[in-house]
Every structure is written in C-alpha cells, then in structure tokens.
C-alpha cells in the first residue's frame, strides 16, 4: 500500500475542526503549534498539502522547497492571501485555497463594534471606570461626550462582501448618506444600502465615519497617508478591519496628535501583535483590538473546515471549494 499523502498544518484549529482534522484517515496529518520560517520551509519539502495562517509567510522559499512536485496545495485559513507569494506558487504548479464568505458577518460585526466604540469614546469610558476617575453625572459628560451617527455620512472603502455587510449594519443607525469607493461601480450591491459610488478623495472629504473594508494590494497599500488624513474632516472617525498596511501608522499618529482626526479604531496593525509601548496603543483617541474580526467560534470553525476541504481537494486533484486563481 502506498504511503498516505502528508498534510502539514502550522497551528491548532478551533473546536470541531480540530477534531475533524485528527480523525482524517485519507492523509497523514503533521500538525505543529507554530513554526519558524526555517522550520516551515524544511517541513514543506515533505508535504503534499499545507494548511497555514495569516502569520505564516508562504514565500518563494516555501514554494521552492515543495516545488519538486510533491507540494500540490497551500490552503490558508483566511480570506486575505497577501502573506502568500502567489507568483512563486504558480511557477511551481501549487494551487492556493482561501476562506471567503464565511467570515463576512463576524468581521462586519467587529467593524460596527469599533465604529460605536470610537463614536461613544468607549476607550476613555472604560479607562475612567478601571482607573477610578469616573465622577458624578455631568451634562458635560466629564470629558466623555461622544457623537452619534444620526444625519452623518458613512464612507465604505471597498464594497465587497464585508463592505456591504458593514454598510447594511451601520446604515440603520441613522446615517443620512452612504458613500463608497471602489475601482468599479457596483450598482447591484450599492442599491441594497442606497450607496453612492464616489472617488476616494471625495469619500475622504465628505464622510464622518470611514470604514476600511478593501483587500491589501499594491494599489491600497498605505493609501491612508498624510495626504489622505489632510482631506478628512477633523471630526471624522477611521475604522480599519481590513489589513494594517493599508494605513500608514506614522501618518495616522501624526494626524491624531495634530487633532486632524477625531479617532481611529483598528483591528489590524503593523506589526501584529503591535507592541504595548507603541504610541498608538497609548493614544487617547485610538482604540485597538487584537485582530479579532473573525474571532467567533462559528466563524473560525467554518474557516478551518473550509481550509481542510480546500487542502484535501488540492491533494487529490479535485475542484477546490474556494481557490485563488489563476496564480
């Protein structure tokens, strides 16, 4: 009997997905709890399939190591795949799977959470309670007066699945207008929330809340820079649940320090984890969560199961449920 194909998994999977992984009989599972880059390259050379996370850099070195014909598929437990060198995989005939759709609701929920936290100054309020500085009731709010969304303008950067789900959740809070910027107009999606397609500059200038929901690419890397912040309203809120590198953090800090932006609320940063001593972490007008956009039991389990399905399909030459292509 020929040996079973080897499935390399770089981390533990959540709940039921981990149980399913351990019960697989058609492949030999080699699972680890985090690998250094050198270890990942070394072990990829002996694998037929790889299940990885966003924190795993699957570059040309990994592709070369597995490119002798054995490694057939890389399956990332994420919707984003900017951590993967797609050209290198394609050059070696290695397929790439990802996990779209299943994390849309959870990430949109987190975007709404951050928008509300920023608008209502939740960070300052929590610190007032934990620090014992919460005083008597005051109409002035004791320095904790926030803002509300009624009559404001919502700006969505990227009206994909997550962008649309975010707009659908936030629009009922009373926004007067919804704007979106995207490379192409998407009238079918926009009609669901009454959104107007505008260029990026106009969205920045007119929006009171800007939600970043676009993928990281050469075109979007660092688009929120000093020039972008200069176009935004000083009272505006920036929410980023997409990728940290879309925002230039040095320029963001400068804008917050100069009161050219009311608040930034981030679920993604560069690096991750961001050091607790980073000035954005300590900034009174910046709220940061530890990349929990998809962190629900339901979503993470669905992501892991889809990644397993992609990996098995790639190993055995079947159609993949969610494949990135062409590479």
C-alpha positions in Angstrom: 0.0 0.0 0.0 1.5 3.4 -1.0 2.1 5.9 1.9 -0.7 8.3 2.6 -0.2 11.9 1.4 1.1 14.3 4.1 -0.9 17.3 5.2 1.2 19.9 7.1 -0.8 22.1 9.5 1.0 25.0 11.1 -1.2 25.6 14.0 -4.1 24.2 16.1 -7.5 24.6 14.7 -10.6 25.5 16.7 -13.0 23.1 18.2 -14.8 20.8 15.9 -12.4 21.5 13.1 -9.5 20.2 15.1 -11.5 17.0 16.0 -12.2 16.5 12.3 -8.5 17.0 11.4 -7.4 14.4 14.0 -10.0 11.9 12.6 -8.8 12.2 8.9 -7.8 8.8 7.5 -7.0 9.6 3.9 -3.9 11.7 4.8 -1.2 11.7 7.4 -1.5 14.9 9.4 1.6 16.5 10.7 0.5 19.4 13.0 2.5 21.9 14.9 1.8 24.9 17.2 3.7 27.5 15.2 6.8 27.1 13.0 9.7 29.4 12.4 10.3 30.3 8.8 13.2 27.9 8.5 11.1 25.1 10.0 8.2 25.8 7.6 10.5 25.6 4.6 12.1 22.4 5.9 8.8 20.6 6.6 7.1 21.9 3.4 9.6 19.8 1.4 8.0 16.6 2.7 4.3 17.6 2.5 1.6 17.2 -0.2 -0.6 19.9 1.3 -0.1 22.9 3.6 -2.8 24.5 5.9 -1.4 27.8 7.1 -2.5 31.0 8.8 -2.0 34.7 8.0 1.0 34.8 10.3 2.8 32.2 8.1 4.9 33.8 5.3 4.5 31.4 2.4 7.1 32.8 0.1 9.3 31.7 -2.7 11.4 29.7 -0.3 8.4 27.6 0.7 7.4 27.2 -2.9 10.9 26.1 -3.9 11.1 23.6 -1.1 7.8 22.0 -2.1 8.1 22.6 -5.7 9.7 19.4 -6.7 6.3 18.1 -7.5 5.2 16.9 -4.0 3.5 20.0 -2.6 0.3 20.4 -4.5 -1.7 22.9 -2.5 -1.4 25.7 0.1 -4.7 26.3 2.0 -4.7 29.5 4.1 -7.2 29.9 6.9 -8.0 33.4 5.9 -9.8 35.4 3.2 -6.7 37.5 2.7 -3.7 36.0 1.0 -1.2 38.8 0.8 1.1 36.7 3.0 1.5 34.2 0.1 3.7 34.6 -2.9 1.2 33.7 -5.5 3.5 34.0 -8.4 6.0 31.6 -6.8 3.3 29.1 -6.1 2.0 29.4 -9.7 5.5 28.9 -11.1 5.7 25.6 -9.3 2.2 24.4 -10.1 1.0 24.7 -6.5 -2.7 25.6 -6.0 -3.9 28.1 -3.4 -7.1 27.9 -1.4 -8.6 30.5 0.9 -11.7 31.1 3.0 -14.0 33.8 1.6 -17.6 34.4 2.6 -17.6 32.5 5.9 -16.1 35.4 7.9 -18.2 38.2 6.4 -20.7 38.6 9.2 -18.2 38.3 12.1 -15.9 40.9 10.5 -18.7 43.3 9.7 -19.9 43.0 13.3 -16.4 43.9 14.6 -16.4 46.9 12.3 -19.6 48.1 13.8 -18.3 47.5 17.3 -15.2 49.6 16.6 -17.2 52.4 15.0 -19.5 52.6 18.0 -16.6 52.4 20.5 -14.9 55.3 18.7 -18.0 57.5 18.4 -19.0 57.0 22.0 -15.5 57.2 23.4 -15.7 53.8 24.9 -11.9 53.5 25.5 -11.9 56.7 27.6 -15.0 55.5 29.5 -13.5 52.1 30.3 -10.3 53.7 31.5 -12.4 56.1 33.7 -14.1 53.1 35.3 -11.0 51.0 35.8 -8.9 54.0 36.9 -11.5 55.2 39.5 -11.8 58.6 37.8 -15.5 58.2 37.0 -17.1 61.2 38.7 -20.6 62.4 39.3 -23.1 62.7 36.5 -22.5 65.8 34.4 -24.3 67.2 31.4 -20.8 67.9 30.0 -20.0 64.2 30.2 -16.9 64.7 32.3 -14.9 64.8 29.2 -16.6 61.7 27.8 -19.1 63.3 25.3 -19.0 61.4 22.1 -21.0 61.7 18.9 -23.8 59.8 17.2 -24.4 58.7 13.6 -27.8 60.4 13.0 -27.6 62.6 9.9 -24.0 61.8 9.3 -22.3 60.4 6.2 -20.8 56.9 6.2 -17.9 56.1 3.8 -17.1 52.5 2.9 -13.7 51.8 1.2 -14.3 48.7 -0.8 -17.9 47.5 -1.3 -17.1 43.8 -1.3 -18.9 41.2 0.8 -17.6 42.7 4.1 -18.1 46.3 3.0 -21.7 45.6 2.0 -22.4 43.7 5.3 -20.9 46.6 7.2 -23.0 49.2 5.4 -26.1 47.1 6.0 -25.4 47.0 9.7 -24.5 50.7 10.1 -27.0 52.4 7.8 -29.9 51.8 10.2 -28.1 53.9 12.9 -29.4 57.0 11.1 -26.8 57.9 8.5 -28.2 60.3 6.0 -25.9 59.1 3.2 -23.7 56.1 2.4 -20.7 56.7 0.0 -18.4 54.0 -1.2 -15.2 54.0 -3.2 -14.1 51.0 -5.3 -12.2 50.5 -8.6 -15.5 49.9 -10.3 -19.1 50.9 -9.5 -21.1 48.1 -8.1 -24.7 49.2 -8.6 -26.4 45.9 -7.6 -24.7 45.9 -4.2 -24.9 49.6 -3.8 -28.7 49.6 -4.3 -29.1 47.4 -1.3 -27.9 50.2 1.0 -28.6 53.2 -1.2 -24.9 53.9 -1.5 -23.3 56.3 -4.0 -20.1 55.5 -5.8 -17.6 58.3 -5.5 -13.8 58.6 -5.9 -11.6 58.1 -2.9 -10.8 61.8 -2.4 -14.5 62.8 -2.3 -15.2 59.9 0.2 -12.5 61.2 2.5 -13.7 64.8 2.3 -17.4 64.1 2.9 -17.5 61.1 5.3 -17.9 61.3 9.0 -17.1 57.7 9.6 -14.8 55.9 7.2 -14.7 52.1 7.3 -11.8 50.3 5.5 -13.1 47.1 4.0 -10.9 46.6 1.0 -8.2 44.0 0.4 -4.5 44.8 0.7 -2.9 45.2 -2.7 -0.2 47.3 -4.4 -3.0 49.8 -5.1 -4.3 50.0 -1.5 -1.0 49.7 0.5 -0.5 52.8 2.5 -3.4 54.8 0.9 -4.3 56.2 4.2 -1.3 58.5 4.5 -0.7 62.1 5.4 -2.4 63.4 2.3 -5.4 61.2 2.9 -5.8 62.4 6.5 -5.4 66.0 5.4 -8.5 65.6 3.2 -10.6 64.1 6.1 -12.8 66.1 8.5 -11.1 66.8 11.8 -14.3 65.3 13.4 -14.0 62.1 11.3 -13.6 58.5 12.6 -11.4 55.9 10.8 -12.2 52.2 11.3 -9.9 49.6 9.8 -10.7 45.9 10.0 -9.1 45.0 6.7 -5.3 44.9 6.7 -2.9 47.0 8.8 -0.7 48.0 5.9 -3.5 49.9 4.2 -2.9 52.6 6.9 0.4 54.4 7.3 0.6 54.3 11.1 3.2 57.0 11.4 1.0 59.4 9.4 -2.0 58.3 11.5 -0.2 59.1 14.7 0.7 62.5 13.3 -2.9 63.2 12.4 -4.2 62.2 15.8 -1.6 64.2 17.6 -2.5 67.2 15.4 -6.2 66.8 16.1 -6.7 66.3 12.3 -8.8 63.2 13.0 -11.2 62.6 15.9 -10.5 58.9 16.5 -9.0 55.8 14.9 -10.3 52.3 15.7 -8.2 49.4 14.4 -8.5 45.7 14.5 -5.4 45.3 12.3 -1.9 46.8 12.7 1.7 46.6 11.6 3.2 44.6 13.1 0.9 42.1 14.8 0.9 42.0 17.7 1.6 45.7 18.0 4.0 46.4 20.9 2.1 47.7 24.0 4.6 50.6 24.1 3.6 51.8 20.6 2.3 55.4 20.8 -0.9 54.4 19.0 -1.7 51.9 21.7 -1.5 54.5 24.4 -3.1 57.3 22.4 -6.4 58.5 24.0 -8.0 58.8 20.6 -7.0 55.4 19.2 -8.8 52.1 20.0 -7.0 48.9 19.0 -8.3 45.3 19.2 -6.1 42.3 18.7 -7.2 41.2 15.2 -10.5 39.6 16.4 -12.6 40.4 13.3 -13.3 36.7 12.6 -12.9 35.6 16.2 -16.2 33.7 16.9 -16.5 30.0 17.4 -18.8 29.7 14.5 -16.7 31.7 12.0 -13.3 30.3 13.0 -14.6 26.7 12.8 -16.2 27.4 9.4 -12.9 28.9 8.2 -10.9 25.9 9.4 -13.2 23.4 7.9 -13.2 25.2 4.5 -9.4 25.2 4.7 -9.3 21.5 5.3 -11.7 20.9 2.4 -9.5 23.0 0.1 -6.4 21.1 1.2 -7.9 17.7 0.6 -9.3 18.7 -2.8 -5.9 20.1 -3.8 -4.0 17.0 -2.6 -6.3 14.6 -4.5 -6.7 16.8 -7.6 -10.4 17.6 -7.1 -12.1 21.0 -7.6 -11.5 23.2 -4.6 -14.4 24.9 -2.9 -12.6 28.2 -2.8 -9.5 28.5 -4.9 -7.5 31.6 -5.7 -6.6 31.7 -9.4 -5.1 32.0 -11.8 -1.8 32.3 -10.0 
